Amino acid sequence: ALVTALYRCGIPRAAIALGMHATEEEMAELDRMPVVAPEPEDEVARLRRLHRESPGAYFRTEHWRKVRASAVQAAQGRCRLCAAKGPLQVHHATYERVGCEREADVVALCDGCHARFHGKQARAKGRAA
C-alpha cells in the first residue's frame, strides 16, 4: 500500500496521517511499524545489545535521536501527560522492541512528569533525555 511505502521511505508516521486520507486498516498497519524506518536485523541486534550493556551509549545513537525526535514531533512539543511545553524527555513505555520502537513504545514527557513516573523528584530544569 502507498502508506506503507511512504513510511518505508522515511516519511514520518504523523506526516503520513496528516497528509493522506489513510484508512483505519492502513493506520493500524502503521501502528505496528517502528517509529523510524526499520534497521537491518543485525543493526537491531547490535542496538539491543548496546542498550543492555550500556543504556547511556544507546541513548547517544543516531537511531535513538530519530526515535526521540519522532516522539517529540508526535507530541507537538508538549508533555503527553500534562501538556506542558518545553524540554521533553522521551520515556520507553516498554523495552520489548528496543532498536525498532513503535510509536506506542515511547512517550514524550516533561521533566516533572517523567520524574513522577519513576517516583523521583523533578530533575534539574532543562535536562532532556
Residue, then its C-alpha position, 0 to 999 in steps of 0.5 A: a500500500l502507498v502508506t506503507a511505502l511512504y513510511r518505508c521511505g522515511i516519511p514520518r508516521a504523523a506526516i503520513a496521517l496528516g497528509m493522506h486520507a489513510t484508512e483505519e486498516e492502513m493506520a493500524e498497519l502503521d501502528r505496528m511499524p517502528v517509529v523510524a524506518p526499520e534497521p537491518e536485523d543485525e543493526v537491531a541486534r547490535l542496538r539491543r545489545l548496546h542498550r543492555e550493556s550500556p543504556g547511556a551509549y544507546f541513548r547517544t545513537e543516531h537511531w535513538r535521536k530519530v526515535r526521540a525526535s519522532a516522539v517529540q514531533a508526535a507530541q507537538g512539543r508538549c508533555r503527553l501527560c500534562a501538556a506542558k511545553g518545553p524540554l521533553q524527555v522521551h520515556h520507553a513505555t516498554y523495552e520489548r522492541v528496543g532498536c525498532e520502537r513503535e510509536a506506542d513504545v515511547v512517550a514524550l514527557c516533561d521533566g516533572c512528569h517523567a520524574r513522577f513516573h519513576g517516583k523521583q523528584a523533578r530533575a534539574k530544569g532543562r535536562a532532556a533525555 
